[in-house]
C-alpha cells in the first residue's frame, strides 16, 4: 500500500501543507459569556429602566442581577453566574462604575476569571478584550506593538501600530481584562500605572497619546497564593479597588456551584445530566472541603492537608471527567468509580507526601463513613 493512501483529501487537513484551516462551523466549544447568555442579557436590557453609566449596556442593578440571578417582571429567569455574598458583587459592579480599576483576588478556583468575564460581558457586551498574564507577557501586550512590515516600509504611523486590548478598550470606552496580574513581570505590570491614574496611554514614537473615553475600566485577577511570584508595587495596588472572592461558605453552596457548572459544561460536550450524580458530587465536595480545611465535617477528626489547593474549580473538573467516563464507558450514570481516579489526581500532587495524606484519609475517615463503602472500594482500587 502506498504511503500516501491515507493523505487527507484537502490540504486544510494536512498539517504539513502550511495552510491554516478554516473554522469547521457549528457551535464553539467554549462560547464567550456574551454569546452563551445572549438571551438573558437581551431580556435584562429590555427590562432595565434604571440609570446606566455612559457606554454601559446595562445599569449596575441589572449587571448584579445578571451575575447573581433573579426573575424579571415578565417572568424571564436569570440564572446565577456567581454563588456567593451579594455584597461582593455589588462592590465589584460599583467599582467599575467609578474611575477606579477592579482587582479580583482569591485562592485558585474561586471563580475570579469567571466573574471577570461575566462582568465585562454585562457591562460592555464584549469579554474578549483580554490580556492573559504569564511570566513571558511583554509590555506590548498591555501597551501596543507594531506591524513590522508597515513599520519598515513607511516608518512609524498609526496604521503600523497594533493596539493592545487595553488600548482598544480605552479608545472605545469598554472594559479590559488582565488575567493573573501577579504572574506578569513587575516592570510590565507598572505599564498600567499611567493608564489607571492618568487614563492615557502615550505613544512617544508618534508624539501622540490615546486618552480613555468614558466607559473605560479594567478588571484584573490575581491568585493570592502567588504573592512570591511578582508582587504588585504599592503604586499599582493603590490604583485598584481590591475585592476578595472567598471559597464557598457551606457544602450546599459548593455543591450547587459544582452542579451548575458541570451541567453547563456537559451541555457543550453533549454529556447527559441527571439527578443520579448528585450524591457523587456531594462526596467529591465533601472530600475536597475536609482535606483543605484539615478537619472532618463534624469537627471530630483532625486531618493532614495535601499540597494542592483542592479548589471548587478542581471539583468541577473531577466531576466533569467522571461524567464523561460514565457516558462513554459506562451506562451514563455517575458513580464512585467514575470520580475516584480524578480525586486521586487532584489530591496526590506530591507523590511522596500527598499519597500518605490520602491513604490516611481513606482509612481513618472514608472507610468508617456510613454509606461510603462503594466510594472507599473505588478509591482503594485506583490508589493501589
Buried (B, 14 or more C-beta within 10 A) or exposed (E): EEEEEEEEEEEEEEEEEEEEEEEEEEEEEEEBBBEBBBEBBEBBBEBBEEEBBEBBBBBBBBBBBBBBBBEBEEEBEBEBBBBBEEEBBBBBBBBBBEBBBBBBBBBBBBBBBBBBBBBBBBBBBBBBBBBBBEEEBEBEBBBBBBBEEBBEEEEBBEEBBEBBBBBBBBBBBBBBBBBBBBBBBEEBBBBBBBBBBEBEBBBEBEEEEBEBBEBBBBBBBBBBEBEEBBEBBEEBEEBBBBBEBEBBEEBEBBBBBBBBBBBBBBEEEEBBBEEBBEBBBBBBBBBBBBBBBEBBEEEEBEBEBBEBBBBBBBBBBBBBBBBBBBBEEBEEBBBBBBBBBBBBBBBBBEEEEBBEBBBEBBEEBBBEBEEBEBBBBBBBEBBE
